[in-house]
């Protein structure tokens, strides 16, 4: 008998027994935390999966199939010109208004295609952190100083973090460089202009479908918000045209998807989520049953979905149970959080950065949350620390990053974000607190 194995089984059984025996099912806080975890999961599924995450998965799948590995290596690879690589990666968030979870399939796509660790992690941080809409909202609601500090800090952080990651793992990067020349050349199937148009349309659909309601009811952002679904519909129609011209998708398939979308829109009285989901289902079906690049596109997208979605859902459940939703209670009391982030001490900034790193913030939601915390006594330094750590990281985000680049790199990446956010908060609080 293998006693070591049997002892492990006994330990596992004992752990399950003790957990069941002492399970605090009668505790009001525990019951509330359990409900909060499922409330957050439902909220995440309703607000972000269909409109935000699934389009990002399709973009990631397209990156892995349609963007040649040579192109990724040329501009973002370990041997690429640093100025070009980090400049492209660090300003990506100005284009992609995404959250810490939506950036994951895009990061995974470019990393697996040969992007260097430094530019890839710069992109990973900058994607959700340098969001033009979020920065403008921050400046309007929380003040111009903190809005500017957030923008400058996010751009600077993304580059510094990427450079540090590349330096710490330079041996692996050098090994990647040695392996890249041995890669077989990739045949060019379509002109670069076709690929640019295809990707631009998908990115624009992602942006406008998730365009958030601005604070003011007038102005450019408000006008775009009012017309967001008209713009999205036009962009989706143009995407259908590219599928026909560039990828030779049969006209009857595009017509079928269009008819299904119109029927869903009429049947569900203009429910945009159902309408959008119908289009995704149609696109998924006809790409999965194709026998060319379109099938490869769906296969790659499905591969990212299998890797990312389960970890995200688990992470959202855990985050909801521990911290709850805004103005709701999880296992960790909100009063305790508020009492720990007042003033501008090192501890207050560090705690704010850590709490922000583990919490999940949907795009733009960090601003009203911080507005409430500042109103209850949160210092401006800790507020900036949370702004620089929170949108770029979350517990679900960390679980997926670990599956892509390993435990060691993930821990160092998270550590760098927390430390730099803490330091920025202390400096900002000293001069503007």
C-alpha positions in Angstrom: 0.0 0.0 0.0 1.2 3.5 -0.9 0.9 5.1 2.5 1.9 8.6 1.2 -1.0 8.5 -1.2 -3.4 7.3 1.4 -2.3 10.0 3.9 -3.0 12.6 1.2 -6.5 11.1 0.7 -7.1 11.1 4.4 -5.9 14.8 4.7 -8.3 15.8 1.9 -11.2 14.0 3.5 -10.5 15.5 6.8 -10.3 19.0 5.3 -13.7 18.5 3.6 -15.2 17.2 6.9 -13.9 20.2 8.9 -15.1 22.6 6.2 -18.6 21.0 6.3 -18.6 20.9 10.1 -17.7 24.5 10.7 -19.4 25.9 7.6 -20.9 29.3 8.7 -24.2 28.8 6.9 -26.2 30.5 9.7 -24.0 33.7 9.5 -25.8 36.6 7.9 -22.5 38.0 6.5 -21.6 34.6 5.0 -25.1 34.3 3.4 -24.9 37.8 2.1 -21.4 37.2 0.7 -22.6 34.1 -1.1 -25.4 36.0 -2.7 -23.1 38.8 -3.6 -20.8 36.4 -5.5 -23.7 35.3 -7.7 -25.0 38.8 -8.1 -21.6 39.9 -9.3 -21.4 36.9 -11.6 -24.8 37.7 -13.1 -23.9 41.4 -13.4 -20.7 40.5 -15.2 -22.4 38.1 -17.5 -25.1 40.6 -18.4 -23.0 43.7 -18.9 -19.6 42.4 -20.2 -19.6 38.9 -21.7 -21.7 39.4 -24.8 -21.0 43.0 -25.7 -17.4 43.2 -24.5 -15.6 39.9 -23.9 -16.8 37.8 -26.8 -15.9 40.5 -29.4 -12.5 40.7 -27.7 -12.2 36.9 -28.1 -12.9 37.1 -31.8 -10.3 39.8 -32.2 -7.8 37.7 -30.3 -8.6 34.7 -32.5 -8.1 36.9 -35.6 -4.7 38.0 -34.3 -3.6 34.5 -33.9 -4.8 33.4 -37.4 -4.6 36.5 -39.7 -1.7 38.4 -38.2 1.5 36.8 -39.3 4.0 35.8 -36.6 6.6 37.7 -38.5 4.7 41.0 -38.2 4.2 40.6 -34.5 7.8 39.8 -34.0 8.9 42.7 -36.2 6.9 45.4 -34.2 6.5 43.8 -30.7 9.0 41.0 -30.6 11.9 40.7 -28.2 14.3 41.9 -30.9 12.1 44.8 -32.1 13.1 48.4 -31.8 12.3 49.3 -28.2 11.0 52.8 -29.1 8.6 51.4 -31.6 7.5 48.4 -29.5 6.9 50.2 -26.3 5.3 53.2 -28.0 2.8 51.0 -29.8 2.0 48.9 -26.7 1.8 51.8 -24.2 -0.8 53.9 -26.0 -3.1 50.9 -26.9 -5.5 51.8 -24.1 -6.2 55.1 -25.8 -7.9 53.1 -28.6 -9.3 50.1 -26.6 -11.8 51.1 -23.9 -11.6 47.8 -22.2 -11.5 46.4 -18.7 -8.9 44.2 -17.0 -10.6 41.0 -18.2 -11.4 42.0 -21.8 -7.7 42.8 -22.4 -6.7 39.2 -21.6 -7.6 37.5 -24.9 -5.9 40.3 -26.8 -2.7 40.0 -24.6 -2.7 36.2 -24.9 -3.0 36.5 -28.7 -0.1 38.8 -29.3 2.1 37.0 -26.6 1.6 33.6 -28.2 2.3 35.1 -31.6 5.8 36.1 -30.5 5.5 39.5 -28.9 8.3 40.1 -26.4 7.5 39.9 -22.7 8.2 43.6 -22.2 5.9 45.0 -24.9 3.3 42.3 -24.1 3.1 43.3 -20.4 3.2 47.0 -21.3 0.1 46.3 -23.5 -1.5 44.2 -20.7 -1.2 47.1 -18.3 -1.9 50.0 -20.7 -5.0 48.4 -22.3 -7.4 48.9 -19.4 -5.4 51.6 -17.6 -5.1 54.2 -20.4 -8.7 54.6 -21.3 -9.5 58.0 -22.7 -13.1 57.9 -21.6 -12.2 56.8 -18.0 -9.5 59.5 -17.8 -11.8 62.3 -18.9 -14.5 61.0 -16.5 -11.9 60.9 -13.7 -10.9 64.6 -14.4 -14.5 65.7 -14.5 -15.7 63.9 -11.4 -12.6 63.7 -9.1 -10.7 66.7 -10.3 -8.3 67.8 -13.1 -5.2 67.0 -11.0 -6.0 63.4 -10.4 -7.2 62.9 -14.0 -3.8 64.2 -15.3 -1.9 62.1 -12.8 -3.8 59.0 -13.8 -3.1 59.5 -17.5 0.6 60.3 -17.1 1.1 57.6 -14.4 -0.6 54.9 -16.5 1.5 55.6 -19.6 4.8 55.8 -17.6 4.0 52.7 -15.5 3.2 50.6 -18.5 6.6 51.3 -20.1 8.5 50.9 -16.8 6.8 47.7 -15.9 7.4 46.3 -19.4 11.1 47.2 -19.3 11.6 45.7 -15.9 9.8 42.5 -16.9 12.0 42.2 -20.0 15.1 42.8 -17.9 14.3 40.3 -15.3 13.5 37.6 -17.8 16.1 38.6 -20.4 17.5 35.1 -20.7 14.1 33.7 -21.8 13.8 36.6 -24.2 17.2 35.9 -25.6 16.2 32.3 -26.1 13.0 33.4 -27.8 15.1 35.6 -30.2 17.3 32.5 -31.0 14.3 30.5 -31.9 12.5 33.1 -34.0 14.9 32.9 -37.0 14.1 29.2 -37.3 10.4 29.9 -37.8 9.2 29.0 -41.3 8.1 32.0 -43.4 4.4 32.6 -43.5 2.7 33.0 -46.8 0.8 36.2 -47.2 -2.8 35.4 -48.1 -4.3 38.9 -48.1 -2.8 42.4 -48.6 -2.0 44.2 -45.3 -4.6 46.8 -46.1 -7.3 44.2 -46.0 -6.2 42.9 -42.6 -6.0 46.5 -41.2 -9.6 47.2 -42.4 -10.9 43.9 -40.9 -9.2 44.5 -37.5 -10.2 48.2 -37.4 -13.9 47.3 -37.9 -13.8 44.7 -35.1 -12.1 47.1 -32.7 -14.5 49.9 -33.5 -17.5 47.6 -33.0 -16.0 46.7 -29.6 -15.6 50.3 -28.7 -19.0 51.7 -29.8 -21.0 48.7 -28.5 -19.6 49.4 -25.1 -19.6 53.2 -25.2 -20.7 54.3 -21.7 -23.1 57.1 -20.9 -21.2 60.3 -20.2 -21.6 62.5 -17.1 -23.0 65.4 -19.2 -26.1 65.0 -21.3 -24.7 67.2 -24.1 -21.5 67.3 -26.1 -19.6 65.0 -28.4 -19.5 62.0 -26.1 -23.3 62.3 -25.4 -24.0 62.5 -29.1 -22.0 59.4 -29.8 -23.7 57.6 -26.9 -27.2 58.4 -28.3 -26.1 57.1 -31.7 -23.9 54.2 -30.5 -26.1 51.4 -31.8 -26.6 53.0 -35.2 -22.9 53.4 -35.5 -22.4 49.8 -34.3 -25.0 48.5 -36.9 -23.2 50.4 -39.7 -19.8 49.0 -38.6 -21.2 45.5 -38.4 -22.6 45.8 -41.9 -19.2 46.9 -43.2 -17.7 43.9 -41.4 -20.1 41.7 -43.4 -18.9 43.3 -46.6 -15.2 42.5 -45.6 -16.2 38.9 -44.9 -17.6 38.6 -48.4 -14.8 40.5 -50.3 -11.7 39.5 -48.3 -12.7 36.0 -47.0 -15.1 34.9 -49.7 -17.9 34.1 -47.2 -21.0 33.1 -49.3 -23.6 35.8 -49.7 -26.5 33.5 -48.5 -24.7 33.1 -45.1 -24.2 36.8 -44.6 -27.9 37.3 -45.6 -29.0 34.7 -43.2 -27.1 36.3 -40.3 -28.5 39.7 -41.3 -32.1 38.4 -41.4 -31.7 36.7 -38.0 -30.4 39.9 -36.5 -33.3 41.9 -37.8 -35.8 39.3 -36.7 -34.3 39.3 -33.2 -34.3 43.1 -33.0 -38.0 43.2 -33.9 -39.1 40.2 -31.9 -37.4 41.4 -28.7 -38.5 45.0 -29.2 -35.0 46.5 -29.8 -33.2 44.6 -27.1 -29.6 45.4 -28.2 -28.0 42.6 -26.2 -30.2 39.9 -27.7 -29.7 41.4 -31.2 -25.9 41.5 -30.7 -25.9 38.0 -29.4 -27.8 36.7 -32.4 -25.2 38.2 -34.7 -22.5 36.5 -32.7 -24.2 33.1 -32.8 -24.7 33.4 -36.6 -21.1 34.4 -37.1 -19.9 31.6 -34.9 -22.0 29.0 -36.7 -20.9 29.9 -40.2 -17.3 30.3 -39.4 -17.1 27.1 -37.4 -18.6 25.1 -40.3 -16.4 26.8 -43.0 -13.4 25.0 -44.5 -10.9 27.8 -44.8 -9.4 30.6 -42.8 -12.8 31.4 -41.3 -12.9 28.0 -39.6 -9.3 28.6 -38.3 -10.5 31.9 -36.9 -13.4 30.3 -35.0 -11.2 27.5 -33.7 -8.6 30.0 -32.3 -11.4 32.1 -30.8 -13.0 29.0 -29.2 -9.5 28.0 -27.8 -9.2 31.4 -26.1 -12.7 31.1 -24.7 -12.1 27.7 -23.2 -8.9 29.0 -21.5 -10.2 32.3 -20.3 -13.9 32.2 -19.5 -13.9 29.5 -16.7 -11.1 31.2 -14.8 -12.8 34.6 -15.2 -16.1 33.3 -13.8 -14.3 31.6 -10.9 -12.4 34.8 -10.1 -15.6 36.9 -10.3 -17.3 34.6 -7.8 -14.4 34.8 -5.4 -14.1 38.6 -5.7 -17.8 39.0 -5.2 -17.8 36.9 -2.1 -14.8 38.7 -0.5 -15.6 42.3 -1.4 -19.2 42.5 -2.7 -20.5 45.0 -5.2 -20.4 48.8 -4.7 -22.5 49.7 -1.7 -22.9 46.0 -0.8 -21.2 43.9 1.8 -19.0 40.9 1.2 -16.9 38.9 3.7 -14.6 41.8 4.1 -16.6 44.7 5.7 -16.6 47.9 3.6 -16.2 49.9 6.8 -12.9 48.3 7.4 -11.8 49.2 3.9 -12.8 52.8 4.4 -11.1 53.1 7.7 -7.8 51.8 6.2 -7.5 54.3 3.3 -7.9 57.6 5.0 -5.0 60.1 5.1 -1.8 59.6 3.0 0.3 57.1 5.0 2.3 54.4 3.3 0.0 51.8 4.7 -3.2 53.6 3.4 -1.7 53.8 -0.1 -0.4 50.2 0.0 -3.7 48.9 1.2 -5.6 50.9 -1.4 -3.3 49.5 -4.2 -3.7 45.9 -3.0 -7.5 46.2 -2.6 -7.8 47.8 -6.0 -5.6 45.1 -7.5 -7.8 42.3 -6.3 -11.2 43.9 -6.9 -12.9 43.8 -10.2 -13.8 47.1 -11.9 -15.9 47.2 -15.0 -14.8 50.0 -17.4 -15.6 53.4 -15.8 -17.1 52.0 -12.6 -14.0 52.8 -10.6 -14.8 56.5 -10.8 -18.2 56.5 -9.0 -16.8 54.0 -6.5 -14.0 56.3 -5.7 -16.3 59.3 -5.5 -18.2 57.5 -2.8 -15.0 56.5 -0.9 -13.5 60.0 -1.1 -16.8 61.4 0.3 -16.4 59.0 3.2 -12.9 60.2 4.0 -10.5 58.4 1.6 -7.3 60.3 0.9 -6.5 61.6 -2.6 -3.2 59.7 -2.6 -4.8 56.3 -1.9 -7.5 57.2 -4.5 -4.8 57.6 -7.2 -3.2 54.3 -6.0 -6.4 52.5 -6.5 -7.0 54.1 -9.9 -3.5 53.0 -11.1 -3.8 49.4 -9.7 -7.5 48.7 -9.9 -8.5 49.0 -13.6 -5.4 47.1 -14.7 -5.7 44.2 -12.4 -8.3 42.0 -10.7 -8.4 38.6 -9.2 -10.0 37.0 -12.3 -7.4 38.8 -14.4 -4.5 37.4 -12.3 -5.8 33.8 -12.7 -5.8 34.1 -16.5 -2.5 35.8 -16.7 -0.9 33.0 -14.7 -2.3 30.5 -17.2 -0.7 32.4 -20.0 2.8 33.3 -18.7 3.2 31.3 -15.5 3.2 31.9 -11.8 6.5 33.6 -11.4 6.0 36.3 -14.1 2.5 36.9 -12.9 3.6 37.5 -9.3 6.3 39.9 -10.3 3.9 41.8 -12.6 1.3 42.1 -9.9 4.0 43.2 -7.4 5.3 45.9 -9.7 1.9 47.3 -10.3 1.1 47.4 -6.6 4.4 49.0 -5.6 4.4 51.6 -8.3 0.7 52.5 -7.6 1.6 52.9 -3.9 4.6 55.1 -4.6 2.5 57.3 -6.9 -0.2 57.7 -4.4 2.2 58.8 -1.7 3.8 61.4 -4.0 0.5 62.7 -5.3 -1.0 62.8 -1.8 1.9 64.8 -0.5 1.5 67.6 -3.0 -2.3 67.5 -3.8 -3.8 65.8 -0.7 
